[in-house]
Amino acid sequence: MCRREGMKLFLKATKCYTDKCAIERRNYAPGQHGKDRRPKKVQGYGLQLREKQKVRRIYGILERQFRNYFDKAVLMKGVTGENLLQLLERRLDNVVYRMGLGGSRAQARQVVLHGHMQVSGRKVNIPSYLVKVGEVIEVREGRRDAKNIVEARGAATAQQTPSWLEVERESSRAKVVSLPRREDTNLPIQEQLIVELYSK
């Protein structure tokens, strides 16, 4: 997926920071003729499509889910592209990743699916759950010493915490203090291209 997009999407946790990363080993498009093919100049629809696919792959969601988020973003007040990114950032699996309890969003999703997390005292095992301002997200009692959580917590010490989350790494808990803003996303995304694609 990273090779198709021509950039690191950090989908494989610590592997992405080593020489074993796919894009480090073969920095050309996948496929039989990927190495021999001259890079095409992508314009218009192709550029918009690649941007949409890139965001979908970063957050690890399916096309129909992504379209539903876009439709919600259109109905919200404000800029549609920023609303879309705000909805994606508020997903519980992304919040768990931002807390440093998963080396990648896929790993964080697994932590949620296995029932390790609770939101404001309630067990939640739905990765697409949208967190709200004031909610407290934490690892459930008795699950804090789970091997995968301890390993992820150790690996994420250098990870930067977004300003909209108040994270206590030692107790594996975070509070949503505000809604995510565009600058909190810190991803190389041109959301306007996605808006243009779906507005056709």
Backbone hydrogen bonds, N-H to C=O, Kabsch-Sander energy under -0.5 kcal/mol:
donor,donor_aa,acceptor,acceptor_aa,energy
5,E,1,M,-1.9
6,G,2,C,-1.3
7,M,2,C,-1.6
15,K,12,K,-1.7
16,C,13,A,-1.3
17,Y,14,T,-1.7
18,T,15,K,-1.6
21,C,18,T,-1.2
24,E,21,C,-0.8
25,R,21,C,-1.8
26,R,22,A,-2.7
28,Y,26,R,-2.1
29,A,34,G,-0.5
34,G,31,G,-1.3
37,R,33,H,-2.4
42,V,40,K,-0.8
46,G,43,Q,-1.5
48,Q,44,G,-2.0
49,L,45,Y,-2.9
50,R,46,G,-2.4
51,E,47,L,-1.8
52,K,48,Q,-2.1
53,Q,49,L,-2.6
54,K,50,R,-2.3
55,V,51,E,-2.1
56,R,52,K,-2.4
57,R,53,Q,-2.4
58,I,54,K,-2.3
59,Y,55,V,-2.2
60,G,56,R,-1.1
61,I,56,R,-1.9
66,F,62,L,-2.5
67,R,63,E,-2.5
68,N,64,R,-2.2
69,Y,65,Q,-2.2
70,F,66,F,-2.1
71,D,67,R,-2.5
72,K,68,N,-2.1
73,A,69,Y,-2.5
74,V,70,F,-2.0
75,L,71,D,-1.2
76,M,72,K,-1.0
83,N,79,V,-2.4
84,L,80,T,-2.3
85,L,81,G,-1.9
86,Q,82,E,-2.1
87,L,83,N,-2.2
88,L,84,L,-2.0
89,E,85,L,-2.3
90,R,86,Q,-1.6
91,R,88,L,-0.9
92,L,129,Y,-1.7
93,D,127,P,-2.0
95,V,91,R,-2.2
96,V,92,L,-2.5
97,Y,93,D,-1.7
98,R,94,N,-2.7
99,M,95,V,-1.9
100,G,96,V,-0.5
100,G,97,Y,-1.2
101,L,96,V,-2.2
108,A,104,S,-2.2
109,R,105,R,-2.2
110,Q,106,A,-1.6
111,V,107,Q,-1.8
112,V,108,A,-1.9
113,L,109,R,-2.8
114,H,110,Q,-2.1
115,G,112,V,-1.9
116,H,111,V,-1.8
118,Q,138,E,-2.7
119,V,122,R,-3.1
120,S,118,Q,-0.5
120,S,136,V,-3.6
122,R,119,V,-1.7
124,V,117,M,-1.6
129,Y,126,I,-1.8
131,V,90,R,-2.5
131,V,129,Y,-0.6
134,G,176,V,-3.3
135,E,132,K,-1.8
137,I,135,E,-0.5
137,I,174,A,-3.2
138,E,118,Q,-2.5
138,E,136,V,-0.5
139,V,172,S,-1.6
140,R,116,H,-3.4
143,R,140,R,-2.2
146,A,143,R,-1.8
150,V,146,A,-2.4
151,E,147,K,-2.4
152,A,148,N,-2.1
153,R,149,I,-2.4
154,G,150,V,-1.9
155,A,151,E,-2.0
156,A,152,A,-1.5
157,T,154,G,-0.8
159,Q,156,A,-1.1
165,L,162,P,-1.5
166,E,175,K,-2.6
167,V,165,L,-0.7
168,E,173,R,-3.1
169,R,167,V,-0.6
172,S,168,E,-0.5
172,S,169,R,-0.7
173,R,168,E,-1.8
174,A,137,I,-2.7
175,K,166,E,-1.9
176,V,135,E,-2.3
177,V,164,W,-1.9
177,V,175,K,-0.9
178,S,164,W,-1.2
184,D,181,R,-1.1
185,T,181,R,-0.6
185,T,182,R,-1.3
189,I,187,L,-2.5
191,E,189,I,-0.7
193,L,190,Q,-1.5
194,I,190,Q,-0.7
195,V,191,E,-1.8
196,E,192,Q,-2.3
197,L,193,L,-2.0
198,Y,194,I,-2.3
199,S,195,V,-1.2
200,K,197,L,-0.9
